[in-house]
């Protein structure tokens, strides 16, 4: 009877060779065994990746016996795959090539380094063999890409890796001419993209051939739109092969010329004939002829494109996408971006809206105009994407062209009505605000607010009254939900959906939810960048709009995507994103810098607290974050900076108007330029706080023989009282001028100590004012009372245990101030 070997756990290293051999025997075919189930390969790949079956442990980590078993199992695996790769049966050969790519990714470094050359030659043979089937060629391209990716991680094989990559290019280009299938084209483009990223030097000798082959597939009428984007992405990466600025600029010029050549044909009868000629002439370098367009002398405009508006728009959109990828991709060397030519191209496209000029009306039929108007939205969207990429590529260096961009965006906002185009416009506006900062916010604020107010207009929502503020108290929400469930006999999901239909009125306006989200994101960015500069002309409107939008979006029912994951439609997910966008914009409105307290702070707190308790995980998490962000607004730790006494208030000798200002000060607080802002923040606050700040700024005595008292709520104020040597009392207003306190002050303080405590009147505060002329100090009754209390405590031996730590000498005054006689 065979003995059963026991293992420690699922991570026992002795399990790996046994699992690998089981996979070989059960799922991987051999030369005699046919392949019965292609789906079993997914289990093989999953097991290899999960258990790391091909990663052989180093000899030092385990004993020699286990190391030999693991190496023997991997050897059998590699031998089986090589046998399958050389098989004449296409299905078995496909299995071996596919698993060879997985082996290149998962095997140990030592095995890969010693075997990659053999594996590469076996895979490359199928690309060169004209008898190989299509599925074998596609699998070979993918596995070679995996092998080159793993080979790029070895720094000591750089030259050998470039040499191996260069061997692939010519066979691949030959395949493009022989086989035009989209599956093979996708595999070839993926392989070429891997080579140009990892080993760009491999294209030096075949750069022009590769460019012409890819351009030919772009201008082909048989390529799908998805495949066109992949070809355009590779074409945008191709200038990396040479790595200099000249090739990048040359490729960009070829693309723009080819785009304008196609537009000349597409815009016939819709624009002036000289526009296209001027656009191409602008692309020519100074003193030189313009380069040949991409795709040949005619720019790829063949006979098929002359009679097909859809084909022209497809090619132009692909070329614009390629230009956008070139603008946003990184390159080794700095490049000069033709911003003027790009903006002129975008402006040319957006200027055509399908209307016929009077002079051109006889030269275009109604059918032609219909075909052009059907393709214009796609063309406009590509132009806006090109503008967006241009802004992202140069950021703040767009400043010389900022006026043109603002004029272009503003004018197109006014005439654009399609939701998809307006969403892209909002995205462009958001990028402009982030890139250019406050200056751009000042220029685009009115335009963003006006258009967002139209797209978020709640008057068009059925059953909503804009003048009414919906209530979101917990009791109201729970009562509404329970009442609906009480009168409904539907199931749980249906009942929840009914509450949603009642609580959130359906919007019959033309603005989809994605457009509303884009408008909210633009307003959030505007408040973040330029909220502090928001004038009364738009800030109040925006705050009110965002409060109303957020409240209405969450009224009746909070979105919970986790509860409705089984639903086939995406309405719940759309509601979640809309609520999040509305809440983010509303939070930005509450915390954005402003000279007044947020007008809708109470509504915001109620909304976020309700959402934290009742919403789904995603919305509730944001509501909790919003409450934390609003903590500084709910409980400010200190006054704003301009609400505190300035240096000129503390040291009026440096300010000629300070003495007069202090002498005429009232007992209701400090009078300074920030009073209006402070009063608006504090509302109807007690004047005691201000009077204590006044006492701090007007009364300062030496620290050696003082008692420290805590005055006010949050501000630690030091009040110095001296009864033994009143000559040391010096007011802060004339520390530098007055050396001794007048005799009248000494007598006044001695009288205070003799008379004892006297009850002051309500509202009396101490004000000590010493003028430059040496006038007598005026001591109020409250100061006399405090001095008497202090002396009485000292005589009776009582201690004043103040829990607040005492300020040390020199915290606020220099040695020269404390040593003043």
Secondary structure, DSSP 8 states (H G I E B T S, - for coil): -------SSTT-THHHHHHHHHHHHHTS--SSS----TTHHHHHHHHHHHHTTT----TTTS-HHHHHHHHHHHHHHHHHHHHHHT-SSHHHHHHHHHHHHHHHHHS-HHHHHHHHHHHHHHHHHHHH-TTS-HHHHHHHHHHHHHHHHHHTT-GGGHHHHHHHHHHHHHHHHHHHHH---HHHHHHHHHHHHHHHHH-GGGGGGGHHHHHHHHHHHHS-TTS-HHHHHHHHHHHHHGGGGT-SHHHHHHHHHHHHHHHHHHHHHHTTTTS-HHHHHHHHHHHS-TTS-----TTSTTTT--HHHHT-HHHHHHHHHHHHHHHHHHHHS--SS-----HHHHHHHHHHHHH--S---GGGGGGS-HHHHHHHHHHHHHHHHHHHHHHHHHHHHHGGGGGGGHHHHHHHHHHHHHH---HHHHHHHHHHHHHHHHHHTHHHHHHHHHHHHHHHHHHT-GGGBTT--TTS-----HHHHHHHHHHHHHT--S-HHHHHHHHHHHHS--B-SS--HHHHHHHHHHHHHHHHHHGGG--TTTHHHHHHHHHHHHHHHHSS----TTTTTT-SSSHHHHHHHHHHHHHHHHHHHHHS--SS--TTHHHHHHHHHHHHHHS-HHHHHHHHHHHHHTHHHHS-SS--GGGS--HHHH-GGGSTTHHHHHHT--TT----TTHHHHHHHHSS--THHHHHHHHHHH----STT------SSS--------SS-GGG---GGGTTT--S--HHHHHHHHHHHHH------TT--------TT-------HHHHHHHHHHHHHHHHT-----SS----TTSSS-HHHHT--
